[in-house]
Amino acid sequence: MSAISPNKTVSSAKAPLFAIKVIPTIFIILLSALCWRYITIPIELNIAAFHTAIIFIATIVAIVTNVLPTGAVAVIGVSAYALLHAGGETSAKAAIMAATSNFNNVLIWLIVIAFMIARAFAKTGLGKRIALILLSWFGQSSLRIAYCLGIADFLIAPATPSNTARSAIISPIADSLAKVINKDDRKLGQYLISSVSAMNDASAVGFQTGFAGNLALVGIAASVADINITFSHWALYLLMPAVILLLTIPFILFKFINPDTKHTPQAPTYAKQALMLLGPVSVAEWKLIAVFIGLIIMWVGGQSLHLHATTAAFIGLSALLILGVLTWDDVKSEKGAWDTLIWFAVLMGMASQLKTLGFTTWVGHGVSDLISQHMGHASPTVILIVMMIFYLITAYFFASGTAKVVALGPVIIGSLIALGVNPLISILAVAGITNIGCNLTTYSHARNPLLMGYQYHNDKQWMSIGLIISGGGAIIFMTTGIIWWSILGLM
């Protein structure tokens, strides 16, 4: 019998009894149980809608309080829903089928595959090359550098639904430039990283496949408003406001942060040296360029080609596997995609159930009635702006833009429609504000801790700069959007 290692004994002694955060979990369970048992169900709701709402809200609260990773919370949410037959199912099989019904949602698979395609940009170095080429041409000032990095983000956004993935490609270049140009000018690094963050969300505004939450919103639009938004429709309605954000926000940040280093003649030299180290465009990069162009053609011309966006994504991934740009091991190891599949399917499934059972409509009418009491004679445009201010502020309470739009999107859109706002305008406004709000706090997007890791910001600085990005961006987006949508005849 072998002796027990002292190290193993110590390790076991220190291991916590529960991985979950016990105190907030107890509060969530107790409050949910009290609501389940003792709150009187409104007469407009059936018991299934009420119980499903309790499970859904508890799941969202658990995600916000970070009791476990989001995917783990989603698994627990599925278990609770099925165990309690929250949706009123009459058999155990029906309950688990209802709880997992959204795993076959085609939009979720589009997100999963787009994560794989994003991996190809990082693996081949194509995303980095695009940014360096732009810098070698136009990087003569810190303001121009910010624009170059923003344009690079926009160029890879259509095939990269992960803001974090795009940040992981672009932000190291910004950090390296800040150190090479003037390592003593901390505000230069702060400016470049802040601009990278802002442009990361601006590009997501412009492309349906630029952010996982956008694709969630496409599903919500079809469910709540019976509106199907294609890749080309999204670009038509939102790319123009996104481009205006690209043109204005780096300049606003330049004036607000005011880096000491304005002229950066070293940047083009650095970029050219980095490109030399990368070498000529590789065969894998050329293959990825060809597949990327093909994807854009299929997404833009999907209706004419009789191709669903998810079918096009499967074709693109198949091509990357056949051409050897990605291997099956790359696909298996893309943790972000599989994590998103789990929690996104669960949250979307519950949100869909709430719509089917009438809860979303009930809340929407309740909110609209409340607003009508205080803004009864306001125009739909004024109501839209007020609601978007409220929606932007809610970013302080969410650690995920996607979770936020899944939780609140149906309610906000339903309320706006009930108050007489054009349904399509409601969806477009929510799309823009969802993305812009991701900069508001240090925790409102998974990308933010990554960017703070460069240590150019403390928490207070990030929050103050984030307020400029989100507040200024929201004003610019809503102003530009309303003008552009009016030109298009939507208002």
C-alpha positions as CSV (number, residue, x, y, z in Angstrom):
1,M,0.0,0.0,0.0
2,S,1.6,3.2,-1.1
3,A,1.9,6.2,1.2
4,I,-0.3,9.2,0.6
5,S,1.6,12.2,-0.7
6,P,1.7,15.1,1.8
7,N,1.1,17.5,-1.0
8,K,-2.1,15.7,-2.0
9,T,-3.3,15.7,1.6
10,V,-2.8,19.5,1.9
11,S,-4.4,20.1,-1.5
12,S,-7.5,18.0,-0.5
13,A,-7.8,19.8,2.8
14,K,-7.8,23.2,1.0
15,A,-10.3,22.2,-1.6
16,P,-13.6,24.0,-1.1
17,L,-16.7,21.9,-0.4
18,F,-18.7,23.7,-3.1
19,A,-17.4,25.3,-6.3
20,I,-20.5,27.5,-6.4
21,K,-20.7,30.8,-4.4
22,V,-22.9,29.6,-1.5
23,I,-24.3,32.8,0.0
24,P,-25.7,34.4,-3.2
25,T,-26.9,30.9,-4.4
26,I,-28.9,30.5,-1.2
27,F,-30.5,33.9,-1.6
28,I,-31.4,33.1,-5.2
29,I,-33.0,29.8,-4.2
30,L,-34.9,31.2,-1.3
31,L,-36.3,34.1,-3.2
32,S,-37.2,31.9,-6.1
33,A,-39.0,29.4,-3.7
34,L,-40.9,32.2,-2.0
35,C,-42.0,33.7,-5.3
36,W,-43.0,30.2,-6.5
37,R,-45.0,29.4,-3.4
38,Y,-46.4,32.6,-2.1
39,I,-46.7,35.4,-4.7
40,T,-50.2,35.7,-6.2
41,I,-50.1,35.1,-9.9
42,P,-51.5,38.0,-12.0
43,I,-54.8,37.1,-13.6
44,E,-53.4,37.9,-17.0
45,L,-50.7,35.1,-16.6
46,N,-51.1,31.4,-16.5
47,I,-49.1,29.4,-13.9
48,A,-46.7,28.0,-16.5
49,A,-45.6,31.5,-17.7
50,F,-45.1,32.6,-14.1
51,H,-43.0,29.5,-13.1
52,T,-40.9,29.7,-16.3
53,A,-40.3,33.4,-15.6
54,I,-39.0,32.5,-12.1
55,I,-36.6,30.0,-13.4
56,F,-35.4,32.4,-16.2
57,I,-34.9,35.3,-13.8
58,A,-33.1,33.2,-11.3
59,T,-30.8,32.0,-14.0
60,I,-30.0,35.5,-15.1
61,V,-29.4,36.7,-11.6
62,A,-27.1,33.7,-11.0
63,I,-25.2,34.7,-14.2
64,V,-25.0,38.4,-13.1
65,T,-23.7,37.4,-9.6
66,N,-21.3,35.0,-11.2
67,V,-22.1,32.1,-8.8
68,L,-20.5,29.8,-11.4
69,P,-19.4,30.2,-15.1
70,T,-22.3,31.1,-17.4
71,G,-22.4,27.7,-19.1
72,A,-22.6,25.9,-15.7
73,V,-25.4,28.1,-14.5
74,A,-27.3,27.4,-17.8
75,V,-26.9,23.6,-17.2
76,I,-28.4,24.1,-13.7
77,G,-31.2,26.2,-15.1
78,V,-32.1,23.4,-17.6
79,S,-32.1,20.9,-14.7
80,A,-34.4,23.1,-12.6
81,Y,-36.8,23.8,-15.5
82,A,-37.1,20.1,-16.4
83,L,-37.3,18.8,-12.7
84,L,-40.0,21.3,-11.8
85,H,-41.9,21.1,-15.1
86,A,-41.9,24.8,-15.0
87,G,-43.6,25.2,-18.4
88,G,-46.5,23.0,-17.4
89,E,-45.4,19.9,-19.2
90,T,-47.2,16.7,-18.2
91,S,-44.4,14.2,-18.6
92,A,-40.7,14.1,-17.7
93,K,-39.8,13.6,-21.4
94,A,-41.8,16.7,-22.4
95,A,-40.2,18.8,-19.7
96,I,-36.6,18.0,-20.8
97,M,-37.5,18.3,-24.4
98,A,-38.9,21.8,-23.8
99,A,-35.9,22.8,-21.7
100,T,-33.5,21.7,-24.5
101,S,-35.6,22.7,-27.5
102,N,-33.4,25.5,-28.6
103,F,-30.3,23.4,-29.1
104,N,-31.5,22.9,-32.7
105,N,-31.8,26.7,-33.3
106,V,-30.0,27.4,-36.6
107,L,-28.9,30.9,-35.4
108,I,-27.0,29.3,-32.5
109,W,-25.2,27.0,-34.9
110,L,-24.3,30.1,-37.0
111,I,-22.7,31.6,-33.9
112,V,-20.8,28.4,-33.2
113,I,-19.4,28.1,-36.7
114,A,-18.5,31.8,-36.9
115,F,-16.4,31.3,-33.8
116,M,-14.5,28.6,-35.7
117,I,-14.0,30.9,-38.7
118,A,-12.7,33.6,-36.3
119,R,-10.1,31.1,-35.0
120,A,-8.8,30.9,-38.6
121,F,-8.0,34.6,-38.6
122,A,-6.0,34.2,-35.4
123,K,-4.3,31.0,-36.5
124,T,-3.2,32.2,-39.9
125,G,-2.2,35.7,-38.7
126,L,-4.4,37.3,-41.4
127,G,-6.2,39.6,-38.9
128,K,-2.8,40.8,-37.6
129,R,-1.5,41.3,-41.1
130,I,-4.5,43.5,-42.1
131,A,-3.9,45.8,-39.1
132,L,-0.1,46.0,-39.8
133,I,-0.6,46.9,-43.5
134,L,-3.0,49.7,-42.6
135,L,-0.5,51.0,-40.0
136,S,2.4,50.9,-42.4
137,W,0.4,53.1,-44.8
138,F,-1.4,55.5,-42.4
139,G,0.1,55.3,-38.9
140,Q,1.9,58.7,-38.8
141,S,-0.1,60.0,-35.8
142,S,-1.7,58.5,-32.7
143,L,-5.1,59.5,-34.1
144,R,-4.4,57.8,-37.4
145,I,-3.2,54.7,-35.6
146,A,-6.6,54.5,-33.8
147,Y,-8.4,54.8,-37.1
148,C,-6.2,52.1,-38.7
149,L,-6.9,49.7,-35.8
150,G,-10.6,50.5,-36.0
151,I,-10.7,49.8,-39.8
152,A,-8.9,46.6,-39.3
153,D,-11.6,45.5,-36.7
154,F,-14.3,46.4,-39.2
155,L,-12.7,44.4,-41.9
156,I,-12.6,41.1,-39.9
157,A,-15.9,41.7,-38.0
158,P,-18.3,40.1,-40.6
159,A,-16.7,36.6,-39.9
160,T,-15.9,37.2,-36.2
161,P,-18.9,37.1,-33.9
162,S,-16.6,37.2,-30.8
163,N,-15.6,40.7,-29.8
164,T,-13.1,39.1,-27.5
165,A,-11.5,37.2,-30.4
166,R,-11.2,40.4,-32.4
167,S,-9.7,42.2,-29.4
168,A,-7.2,39.4,-29.0
169,I,-6.1,40.1,-32.6
170,I,-6.0,43.9,-32.6
171,S,-5.1,44.9,-29.0
172,P,-1.6,43.4,-28.8
173,I,-0.6,45.5,-31.8
174,A,-2.0,48.7,-30.0
175,D,0.0,47.7,-26.9
176,S,3.2,47.1,-28.8
177,L,2.9,50.4,-30.7
178,A,2.3,52.3,-27.4
179,K,5.5,50.8,-25.9
180,V,7.6,51.3,-29.1
181,I,6.5,54.9,-29.7
182,N,6.7,56.2,-26.2
183,K,6.6,53.8,-23.3
184,D,6.6,56.7,-20.8
185,D,3.4,58.1,-22.3
186,R,0.8,56.1,-20.4
187,K,-2.0,58.1,-21.9
188,L,-1.0,57.0,-25.4
189,G,-1.5,53.3,-24.4
190,Q,-4.8,54.3,-22.6
191,Y,-6.0,56.1,-25.7
192,L,-5.2,53.3,-28.2
193,I,-6.6,50.5,-26.0
194,S,-9.8,52.6,-25.3
195,S,-10.2,53.2,-29.0
196,V,-9.7,49.5,-29.8
197,S,-12.5,48.7,-27.3
198,A,-14.8,51.3,-28.7
199,M,-14.3,50.3,-32.3
200,N,-14.7,46.6,-31.3
201,D,-18.3,47.5,-30.5
202,A,-18.8,49.9,-33.4
203,S,-17.9,47.2,-35.9
204,A,-20.4,44.8,-34.1
205,V,-23.1,47.4,-34.7
206,G,-22.5,47.3,-38.4
207,F,-22.5,43.6,-39.1
208,Q,-25.1,40.9,-38.1
209,T,-22.3,38.4,-37.6
210,G,-20.1,40.8,-35.7
211,F,-21.4,39.9,-32.2
212,A,-23.1,36.8,-30.8
213,G,-25.8,39.0,-29.3
214,N,-26.7,40.3,-32.7
215,L,-27.7,36.8,-33.8
216,A,-29.7,36.4,-30.6
217,L,-31.5,39.6,-31.5
218,V,-32.3,38.2,-35.0
219,G,-34.1,35.3,-33.3
220,I,-35.9,37.7,-30.9
221,A,-37.0,39.9,-33.8
222,A,-38.5,36.8,-35.6
223,S,-40.2,35.7,-32.4
224,V,-41.5,39.0,-31.0
225,A,-42.1,41.0,-34.1
226,D,-42.3,38.4,-36.9
227,I,-39.5,40.3,-38.7
228,N,-36.7,38.3,-40.4
229,I,-33.5,40.3,-40.7
230,T,-30.9,39.1,-43.2
231,F,-27.2,39.9,-43.3
232,S,-27.7,42.4,-46.1
233,H,-30.7,44.0,-44.3
234,W,-28.7,44.5,-41.2
235,A,-25.8,46.1,-43.1
236,L,-28.2,48.4,-44.9
237,Y,-29.9,49.7,-41.8
238,L,-26.9,49.7,-39.4
239,L,-23.6,49.9,-41.2
240,M,-24.0,53.6,-41.9
241,P,-24.5,54.5,-38.1
242,A,-21.6,52.2,-37.4
243,V,-19.3,54.0,-39.8
244,I,-20.2,57.3,-38.2
245,L,-19.1,55.8,-34.9
246,L,-15.9,54.8,-36.5
247,L,-15.3,58.3,-37.8
248,T,-16.2,60.2,-34.6
249,I,-15.4,58.2,-31.5
250,P,-11.6,57.9,-31.9
251,F,-11.5,61.7,-32.4
252,I,-13.6,62.3,-29.3
253,L,-11.4,60.0,-27.2
254,F,-8.3,61.7,-28.6
255,K,-9.6,65.0,-27.3
256,F,-10.8,63.5,-24.0
257,I,-7.7,61.5,-23.1
258,N,-5.3,63.9,-24.8
259,P,-2.2,61.6,-25.1
260,D,1.1,63.5,-24.9
261,T,2.4,61.8,-28.1
262,K,0.5,63.1,-31.1
263,H,2.9,62.4,-33.9
264,T,4.1,58.8,-34.4
265,P,6.6,58.5,-37.2
266,Q,7.9,55.2,-35.6
267,A,4.5,53.4,-36.2
268,P,4.9,52.8,-39.9
269,T,8.4,51.6,-39.4
270,Y,7.3,49.2,-36.6
271,A,4.5,47.9,-38.8
272,K,6.8,47.3,-41.8
273,Q,9.3,45.5,-39.5
274,A,6.5,43.4,-38.1
275,L,5.3,42.6,-41.6
276,M,8.8,41.5,-42.6
277,L,8.8,39.1,-39.6
278,L,5.5,37.7,-40.7
279,G,6.9,37.1,-44.2
280,P,4.9,37.0,-47.4
281,V,1.2,36.1,-47.4
282,S,1.0,32.4,-46.6
283,V,-0.9,29.9,-48.6
284,A,-3.2,29.4,-45.6
285,E,-4.0,33.2,-45.6
286,W,-4.8,33.2,-49.3
287,K,-7.2,30.2,-48.7
288,L,-8.8,32.1,-45.8
289,I,-9.2,35.2,-47.9
290,A,-10.9,33.2,-50.7
291,V,-13.3,31.5,-48.2
292,F,-14.0,34.8,-46.4
293,I,-15.0,36.5,-49.7
294,G,-17.1,33.5,-50.6
295,L,-18.9,33.8,-47.2
296,I,-19.6,37.5,-47.6
297,I,-21.1,36.8,-51.1
298,M,-23.2,34.0,-49.7
299,W,-24.4,36.0,-46.7
300,V,-25.2,39.1,-48.7
301,G,-26.8,37.2,-51.6
302,G,-28.4,34.5,-49.5
303,Q,-32.0,35.1,-50.7
304,S,-31.0,35.1,-54.3
305,L,-28.8,32.1,-53.9
306,H,-31.5,30.3,-51.8
307,L,-29.0,29.8,-49.0
308,H,-29.7,30.3,-45.3
309,A,-26.9,32.2,-43.4
310,T,-26.2,29.1,-41.3
311,T,-25.9,26.9,-44.4
312,A,-23.4,29.4,-45.8
313,A,-21.4,29.2,-42.5
314,F,-21.4,25.4,-42.7
315,I,-20.1,25.6,-46.2
316,G,-17.4,28.1,-45.2
317,L,-16.3,25.9,-42.3
318,S,-16.3,22.8,-44.5
319,A,-14.0,24.7,-47.0
320,L,-11.6,25.6,-44.3
321,L,-11.4,22.0,-43.1
322,I,-11.0,20.6,-46.6
323,L,-8.3,23.2,-47.4
324,G,-6.5,22.5,-44.2
325,V,-6.8,26.0,-42.8
326,L,-8.4,24.5,-39.8
327,T,-8.1,21.0,-38.4
328,W,-10.8,19.0,-36.6
329,D,-8.6,19.5,-33.4
330,D,-9.0,23.3,-33.9
331,V,-12.8,22.9,-34.1
332,K,-12.8,20.6,-30.9
333,S,-10.6,23.0,-29.0
334,E,-12.6,26.2,-29.7
335,K,-14.0,26.4,-26.1
336,G,-15.7,29.7,-26.6
337,A,-18.0,28.2,-29.3
338,W,-19.1,25.2,-27.3
339,D,-19.5,27.3,-24.2
340,T,-21.7,29.7,-26.1
341,L,-23.7,26.8,-27.6
342,I,-24.7,25.6,-24.1
343,W,-25.6,28.8,-22.3
344,F,-27.0,30.6,-25.3
345,A,-29.3,27.7,-26.3
346,V,-30.6,27.5,-22.7
347,L,-31.3,31.3,-22.4
348,M,-32.8,31.6,-25.8
349,G,-35.0,28.6,-25.1
350,M,-36.3,30.0,-21.9
351,A,-36.8,33.4,-23.5
352,S,-38.7,31.7,-26.4
353,Q,-40.9,29.9,-23.8
354,L,-41.7,33.2,-22.1
355,K,-42.9,34.6,-25.4
356,T,-44.9,31.5,-26.2
357,L,-46.5,31.5,-22.8
358,G,-47.4,35.2,-22.9
359,F,-45.1,36.5,-20.2
360,T,-43.1,38.8,-22.5
361,T,-46.2,40.3,-23.9
362,W,-47.7,40.9,-20.4
363,V,-44.5,42.7,-19.2
364,G,-44.3,44.7,-22.5
365,H,-47.8,46.0,-22.0
366,G,-47.2,46.7,-18.3
367,V,-44.1,48.8,-19.1
368,S,-45.9,50.5,-22.0
369,D,-48.9,51.4,-19.7
370,L,-46.5,52.8,-17.1
371,I,-44.7,54.9,-19.7
372,S,-48.0,56.1,-21.2
373,Q,-49.1,57.4,-17.8
374,H,-46.1,59.7,-17.6
375,M,-45.5,60.3,-21.3
376,G,-48.9,59.9,-22.7
377,H,-48.6,62.5,-25.4
378,A,-45.0,62.0,-26.3
379,S,-44.1,61.1,-29.9
380,P,-42.8,57.5,-30.7
381,T,-39.4,59.0,-31.3
382,V,-39.2,60.6,-27.8
383,I,-40.4,57.3,-26.3
384,L,-37.8,55.4,-28.2
385,I,-35.0,57.7,-27.0
386,V,-36.2,57.5,-23.3
387,M,-36.4,53.7,-23.5
388,M,-32.9,53.5,-25.1
389,I,-31.5,55.6,-22.2
390,F,-33.0,53.1,-19.8
391,Y,-31.7,50.2,-21.8
392,L,-28.2,51.6,-21.9
393,I,-28.1,52.0,-18.1
394,T,-29.0,48.4,-17.6
395,A,-25.5,47.5,-18.8
396,Y,-24.4,48.2,-15.2
397,F,-26.3,45.1,-14.2
398,F,-25.1,42.6,-16.8
399,A,-21.7,40.9,-17.3
400,S,-22.6,39.9,-20.9
401,G,-24.1,41.8,-23.7
402,T,-25.6,38.7,-25.1
403,A,-27.3,37.7,-21.8
404,K,-28.6,41.3,-21.5
405,V,-30.2,41.3,-25.0
406,V,-31.7,37.8,-24.4
407,A,-33.1,38.8,-21.0
408,L,-34.3,42.3,-21.8
409,G,-34.6,42.5,-25.6
410,P,-38.0,40.9,-25.9
411,V,-39.4,43.1,-23.1
412,I,-38.0,46.4,-24.5
413,I,-39.0,45.6,-28.1
414,G,-42.5,44.5,-27.0
415,S,-43.0,47.6,-24.9
416,L,-41.9,49.9,-27.8
417,I,-44.2,48.2,-30.2
418,A,-47.1,48.5,-27.8
419,L,-46.3,52.3,-27.5
420,G,-46.5,52.8,-31.3
421,V,-42.8,52.6,-32.2
422,N,-42.1,51.0,-35.6
423,P,-41.2,47.4,-34.8
424,L,-38.1,47.4,-37.1
425,I,-36.9,50.7,-35.6
426,S,-37.3,49.2,-32.2
427,I,-35.1,46.2,-33.1
428,L,-32.4,48.4,-34.8
429,A,-32.2,50.7,-31.8
430,V,-31.8,47.8,-29.4
431,A,-29.1,46.3,-31.6
432,G,-27.0,49.5,-31.5
433,I,-27.4,50.3,-27.8
434,T,-26.7,46.7,-26.8
435,N,-23.3,46.9,-28.4
436,I,-22.5,50.4,-27.4
437,G,-23.3,49.6,-23.7
438,C,-20.6,46.9,-23.6
439,N,-18.0,49.6,-22.9
440,L,-19.9,51.1,-20.0
441,T,-18.3,49.1,-17.2
442,T,-15.2,47.0,-16.5
443,Y,-17.4,43.9,-16.4
444,S,-20.1,44.5,-19.1
445,H,-18.2,42.5,-21.6
446,A,-15.7,39.6,-21.4
447,R,-13.3,41.6,-23.5
448,N,-12.9,44.4,-21.0
449,P,-10.8,42.5,-18.5
450,L,-8.5,41.4,-21.3
451,L,-8.0,45.0,-22.4
452,M,-7.6,46.2,-18.8
453,G,-4.8,43.6,-18.5
454,Y,-2.5,45.9,-20.4
455,Q,-2.6,48.1,-17.2
456,Y,-3.2,51.4,-18.9
457,H,-6.5,51.8,-16.9
458,N,-7.6,51.4,-13.4
459,D,-11.2,50.7,-12.7
460,K,-12.2,54.3,-12.2
461,Q,-10.5,55.4,-15.5
462,W,-12.1,52.6,-17.4
463,M,-15.5,53.5,-16.1
464,S,-15.1,57.2,-16.8
465,I,-13.8,56.6,-20.3
466,G,-16.5,54.0,-20.8
467,L,-19.1,56.5,-19.9
468,I,-17.7,58.8,-22.7
469,I,-17.7,56.0,-25.2
470,S,-21.1,54.6,-24.4
471,G,-22.8,58.0,-23.7
472,G,-21.3,59.7,-26.7
473,G,-21.7,56.7,-28.8
474,A,-25.4,56.3,-27.9
475,I,-26.1,60.0,-28.8
476,I,-24.2,59.6,-32.1
477,F,-25.8,56.3,-32.9
478,M,-29.4,57.4,-32.2
479,T,-29.0,60.7,-34.0
480,T,-27.4,59.1,-37.0
481,G,-29.7,56.2,-37.0
482,I,-32.9,58.2,-36.9
483,I,-31.7,60.4,-39.7
484,W,-30.5,57.4,-41.8
485,W,-33.7,55.3,-41.1
486,S,-35.8,58.4,-42.1
487,I,-33.9,58.6,-45.4
488,L,-34.6,54.9,-45.9
489,G,-38.3,55.5,-45.3
490,L,-38.6,53.6,-42.1
491,M,-39.8,56.6,-40.0
